[in-house]
Amino acid sequence: MMNAFLTQLSDAVSPDLISILSIPLTVSIHAACRRVYRRWRWPLLSPMLTSLVLLAGLLVLLRMPYPRYMAGAHWLSSLLQPATVAFAVPLYRHRRALLDHAPAIGAGLLCGSVMAVISSIGLAHLAGLGDGVARSLAPRSITTPVAMAVAKQIGGNPVLTAVFVIATGILGILVGPWLTRILRLRTPVGRGALMGMGAHGIGTARAFEMGSQEGTLSSLSMVVAALAGVVLIPLLLPWMNIISLH
Amino acid sequence: MRIAVQTARCLTKAARIATRAARIALQTALLWLLAAVCNRVATALHVPVPGSILGCAVLFLLLLFRVVPLAWVEAGADWLIAQLLLFFLPPAVGIIQYPALIRADGWRLLLVILTSTALVMAITGAVADAITRRRQRRAHPLAHQALTGRRSG
């Protein structure tokens, strides 16, 4: 009854109007979720998770087909392009820290990137997930715009990758601070690299709550991990044939 | 008289906000242009690197060699990075196209992502931390000993 009414309602509004409305809808839901997170600061209230659940729930409830939503909203996500270029600014600002800690960051991120590919593909195989899903999982530790581009390149599904990246970030800020205690990481370099490599932008936001040094090193690690991933993931993937990919 | 002063103050504030918005918009457009050019170049030269990443490297070099002053891109870049999560949302919402996958494999996917993320974090953090501590010990043996209360090996 209710659903029939909603279907009628969404049919009555012209498709173009809905497409245009998808931008203010996304922006306002995101702004509201951000405000809620600032009030309580609870990891599961992470604005990324809450706004994704709310927005996806709303589209399903309104029976709005995704392409119709995306017809308008793709303008918003096209800003991911200049945002990736913008990573050059923190990289430039903290070039001294990058140079000072180059061996530690370089070695840590190399191990992390290799581990990301091996464990994603290996565990996906163990769990009995399909080949396409495994390929979409491989780039999930790096920041979304780059992860989606890498997924496309290695034969994964960029949309699934975008969701996996966000799941990685949210799970990462849940286990990351706990891991730094278990492993007794005392240096800001270790803690920052852990958060930036493991949980990209979402982890970096959390790393700034640990300290400004941790945050800076995390943002550096995130950018360098993305650059390394672009080169390493397509190189490593053929070797993974041995484990699982056909 | 007082009303005039208040109006003037209000107007200057509005003007300041408008200037800032205009600066962010202009710099964002500049970064967008750079990304678009690098996308074209990457496609034309068959470089297997996303254009936006190429753009990031190019902008870093331009800043490093002072071809582009930081002030030209700073405000726009800071704004874009602060809003990054918002730009992720539309592609992530695409998950609603795969209800069957979530129903069938959702828990297994979550478990794989959790385990893999923990492994990636542990190895990255442990390696980076070990190298940093070793370098600190070598550079300042006494300071390190005093800080940690341990004799370094």
HADDOCK unambig.tbl for C-alpha pairs under 7 A between the chains (distance, minus, plus):
assign (segid A and resid 30 and name CA) (segid B and resid 86 and name CA) 6.57 0.50 0.50
assign (segid A and resid 48 and name CA) (segid B and resid 85 and name CA) 6.53 0.50 0.50
assign (segid A and resid 52 and name CA) (segid B and resid 89 and name CA) 6.48 0.50 0.50
assign (segid A and resid 52 and name CA) (segid B and resid 93 and name CA) 6.32 0.50 0.50
assign (segid A and resid 56 and name CA) (segid B and resid 93 and name CA) 5.53 0.50 0.50
assign (segid A and resid 56 and name CA) (segid B and resid 96 and name CA) 6.38 0.50 0.50
assign (segid A and resid 66 and name CA) (segid B and resid 94 and name CA) 6.50 0.50 0.50
assign (segid A and resid 66 and name CA) (segid B and resid 97 and name CA) 6.98 0.50 0.50
assign (segid A and resid 70 and name CA) (segid B and resid 90 and name CA) 6.79 0.50 0.50
assign (segid A and resid 73 and name CA) (segid B and resid 90 and name CA) 6.07 0.50 0.50
assign (segid A and resid 74 and name CA) (segid B and resid 90 and name CA) 6.89 0.50 0.50
assign (segid A and resid 76 and name CA) (segid B and resid 87 and name CA) 5.75 0.50 0.50
assign (segid A and resid 77 and name CA) (segid B and resid 87 and name CA) 4.48 0.50 0.50
assign (segid A and resid 77 and name CA) (segid B and resid 88 and name CA) 6.31 0.50 0.50
assign (segid A and resid 77 and name CA) (segid B and resid 90 and name CA) 6.28 0.50 0.50
assign (segid A and resid 79 and name CA) (segid B and resid 87 and name CA) 6.44 0.50 0.50
assign (segid A and resid 80 and name CA) (segid B and resid 87 and name CA) 6.00 0.50 0.50
assign (segid A and resid 81 and name CA) (segid B and resid 32 and name CA) 6.65 0.50 0.50
assign (segid A and resid 81 and name CA) (segid B and resid 35 and name CA) 6.14 0.50 0.50
assign (segid A and resid 81 and name CA) (segid B and resid 52 and name CA) 5.55 0.50 0.50
assign (segid A and resid 82 and name CA) (segid B and resid 28 and name CA) 6.72 0.50 0.50
assign (segid A and resid 82 and name CA) (segid B and resid 31 and name CA) 4.95 0.50 0.50
assign (segid A and resid 82 and name CA) (segid B and resid 32 and name CA) 4.59 0.50 0.50
assign (segid A and resid 82 and name CA) (segid B and resid 35 and name CA) 5.91 0.50 0.50
assign (segid A and resid 83 and name CA) (segid B and resid 77 and name CA) 6.81 0.50 0.50
assign (segid A and resid 83 and name CA) (segid B and resid 80 and name CA) 5.21 0.50 0.50
assign (segid A and resid 83 and name CA) (segid B and resid 81 and name CA) 5.98 0.50 0.50
assign (segid A and resid 83 and name CA) (segid B and resid 84 and name CA) 6.99 0.50 0.50
assign (segid A and resid 84 and name CA) (segid B and resid 52 and name CA) 5.79 0.50 0.50
assign (segid A and resid 84 and name CA) (segid B and resid 53 and name CA) 6.53 0.50 0.50
assign (segid A and resid 84 and name CA) (segid B and resid 56 and name CA) 6.47 0.50 0.50
assign (segid A and resid 85 and name CA) (segid B and resid 31 and name CA) 6.49 0.50 0.50
assign (segid A and resid 85 and name CA) (segid B and resid 35 and name CA) 6.55 0.50 0.50
assign (segid A and resid 85 and name CA) (segid B and resid 52 and name CA) 5.59 0.50 0.50
assign (segid A and resid 85 and name CA) (segid B and resid 53 and name CA) 6.45 0.50 0.50
assign (segid A and resid 85 and name CA) (segid B and resid 55 and name CA) 5.29 0.50 0.50
assign (segid A and resid 85 and name CA) (segid B and resid 56 and name CA) 3.99 0.50 0.50
assign (segid A and resid 86 and name CA) (segid B and resid 31 and name CA) 6.97 0.50 0.50
assign (segid A and resid 86 and name CA) (segid B and resid 56 and name CA) 6.60 0.50 0.50
assign (segid A and resid 86 and name CA) (segid B and resid 77 and name CA) 4.65 0.50 0.50
assign (segid A and resid 87 and name CA) (segid B and resid 56 and name CA) 6.34 0.50 0.50
assign (segid A and resid 88 and name CA) (segid B and resid 56 and name CA) 5.15 0.50 0.50
assign (segid A and resid 88 and name CA) (segid B and resid 57 and name CA) 6.80 0.50 0.50
assign (segid A and resid 88 and name CA) (segid B and resid 59 and name CA) 6.03 0.50 0.50
assign (segid A and resid 88 and name CA) (segid B and resid 60 and name CA) 4.88 0.50 0.50
assign (segid A and resid 89 and name CA) (segid B and resid 74 and name CA) 6.76 0.50 0.50
assign (segid A and resid 89 and name CA) (segid B and resid 77 and name CA) 6.74 0.50 0.50
assign (segid A and resid 92 and name CA) (segid B and resid 60 and name CA) 6.16 0.50 0.50
assign (segid A and resid 92 and name CA) (segid B and resid 63 and name CA) 6.98 0.50 0.50
assign (segid A and resid 92 and name CA) (segid B and resid 64 and name CA) 6.98 0.50 0.50
assign (segid A and resid 104 and name CA) (segid B and resid 128 and name CA) 4.46 0.50 0.50
assign (segid A and resid 104 and name CA) (segid B and resid 131 and name CA) 5.30 0.50 0.50
assign (segid A and resid 104 and name CA) (segid B and resid 132 and name CA) 5.84 0.50 0.50
assign (segid A and resid 105 and name CA) (segid B and resid 128 and name CA) 5.82 0.50 0.50
assign (segid A and resid 107 and name CA) (segid B and resid 127 and name CA) 6.84 0.50 0.50
assign (segid A and resid 107 and name CA) (segid B and resid 128 and name CA) 6.74 0.50 0.50
assign (segid A and resid 108 and name CA) (segid B and resid 124 and name CA) 4.36 0.50 0.50
assign (segid A and resid 108 and name CA) (segid B and resid 125 and name CA) 6.68 0.50 0.50
assign (segid A and resid 108 and name CA) (segid B and resid 127 and name CA) 5.03 0.50 0.50
assign (segid A and resid 108 and name CA) (segid B and resid 128 and name CA) 4.73 0.50 0.50
assign (segid A and resid 109 and name CA) (segid B and resid 124 and name CA) 5.87 0.50 0.50
assign (segid A and resid 111 and name CA) (segid B and resid 123 and name CA) 6.61 0.50 0.50
assign (segid A and resid 111 and name CA) (segid B and resid 124 and name CA) 6.16 0.50 0.50
assign (segid A and resid 112 and name CA) (segid B and resid 120 and name CA) 4.93 0.50 0.50
assign (segid A and resid 112 and name CA) (segid B and resid 121 and name CA) 6.94 0.50 0.50
assign (segid A and resid 112 and name CA) (segid B and resid 123 and name CA) 6.08 0.50 0.50
assign (segid A and resid 112 and name CA) (segid B and resid 124 and name CA) 4.87 0.50 0.50
assign (segid A and resid 115 and name CA) (segid B and resid 120 and name CA) 5.65 0.50 0.50
assign (segid A and resid 116 and name CA) (segid B and resid 116 and name CA) 6.57 0.50 0.50
assign (segid A and resid 116 and name CA) (segid B and resid 120 and name CA) 5.65 0.50 0.50
assign (segid A and resid 119 and name CA) (segid B and resid 116 and name CA) 5.42 0.50 0.50
assign (segid A and resid 120 and name CA) (segid B and resid 116 and name CA) 5.93 0.50 0.50
assign (segid A and resid 123 and name CA) (segid B and resid 112 and name CA) 5.88 0.50 0.50
assign (segid A and resid 124 and name CA) (segid B and resid 112 and name CA) 6.37 0.50 0.50
assign (segid A and resid 127 and name CA) (segid B and resid 108 and name CA) 6.43 0.50 0.50
assign (segid A and resid 144 and name CA) (segid B and resid 88 and name CA) 6.84 0.50 0.50
assign (segid A and resid 149 and name CA) (segid B and resid 50 and name CA) 6.22 0.50 0.50
assign (segid A and resid 159 and name CA) (segid B and resid 91 and name CA) 6.00 0.50 0.50
assign (segid A and resid 159 and name CA) (segid B and resid 92 and name CA) 6.44 0.50 0.50
assign (segid A and resid 159 and name CA) (segid B and resid 94 and name CA) 5.97 0.50 0.50
assign (segid A and resid 159 and name CA) (segid B and resid 95 and name CA) 6.92 0.50 0.50
assign (segid A and resid 160 and name CA) (segid B and resid 95 and name CA) 6.68 0.50 0.50
assign (segid A and resid 162 and name CA) (segid B and resid 91 and name CA) 6.36 0.50 0.50
assign (segid A and resid 162 and name CA) (segid B and resid 92 and name CA) 5.22 0.50 0.50
assign (segid A and resid 163 and name CA) (segid B and resid 92 and name CA) 4.92 0.50 0.50
assign (segid A and resid 163 and name CA) (segid B and resid 95 and name CA) 6.72 0.50 0.50
assign (segid A and resid 168 and name CA) (segid B and resid 113 and name CA) 6.19 0.50 0.50
assign (segid A and resid 168 and name CA) (segid B and resid 117 and name CA) 6.54 0.50 0.50
assign (segid A and resid 171 and name CA) (segid B and resid 114 and name CA) 6.14 0.50 0.50
assign (segid A and resid 172 and name CA) (segid B and resid 117 and name CA) 6.41 0.50 0.50
assign (segid A and resid 175 and name CA) (segid B and resid 118 and name CA) 6.85 0.50 0.50
assign (segid A and resid 176 and name CA) (segid B and resid 121 and name CA) 6.95 0.50 0.50
assign (segid A and resid 179 and name CA) (segid B and resid 122 and name CA) 6.77 0.50 0.50
assign (segid A and resid 185 and name CA) (segid B and resid 129 and name CA) 6.18 0.50 0.50
assign (segid A and resid 187 and name CA) (segid B and resid 129 and name CA) 5.93 0.50 0.50
assign (segid A and resid 189 and name CA) (segid B and resid 128 and name CA) 6.42 0.50 0.50
assign (segid A and resid 189 and name CA) (segid B and resid 129 and name CA) 6.26 0.50 0.50
assign (segid A and resid 190 and name CA) (segid B and resid 125 and name CA) 4.54 0.50 0.50
assign (segid A and resid 190 and name CA) (segid B and resid 126 and name CA) 6.57 0.50 0.50
assign (segid A and resid 190 and name CA) (segid B and resid 128 and name CA) 4.83 0.50 0.50
assign (segid A and resid 190 and name CA) (segid B and resid 129 and name CA) 4.04 0.50 0.50
assign (segid A and resid 191 and name CA) (segid B and resid 125 and name CA) 5.98 0.50 0.50
assign (segid A and resid 193 and name CA) (segid B and resid 124 and name CA) 6.47 0.50 0.50
assign (segid A and resid 193 and name CA) (segid B and resid 125 and name CA) 5.88 0.50 0.50
assign (segid A and resid 193 and name CA) (segid B and resid 128 and name CA) 6.88 0.50 0.50
assign (segid A and resid 194 and name CA) (segid B and resid 121 and name CA) 4.80 0.50 0.50
assign (segid A and resid 194 and name CA) (segid B and resid 122 and name CA) 6.94 0.50 0.50
assign (segid A and resid 194 and name CA) (segid B and resid 124 and name CA) 5.47 0.50 0.50
assign (segid A and resid 194 and name CA) (segid B and resid 125 and name CA) 4.40 0.50 0.50
assign (segid A and resid 195 and name CA) (segid B and resid 121 and name CA) 6.90 0.50 0.50
assign (segid A and resid 197 and name CA) (segid B and resid 121 and name CA) 6.79 0.50 0.50
assign (segid A and resid 198 and name CA) (segid B and resid 117 and name CA) 5.89 0.50 0.50
assign (segid A and resid 198 and name CA) (segid B and resid 120 and name CA) 5.90 0.50 0.50
assign (segid A and resid 198 and name CA) (segid B and resid 121 and name CA) 4.89 0.50 0.50
assign (segid A and resid 230 and name CA) (segid B and resid 49 and name CA) 6.51 0.50 0.50
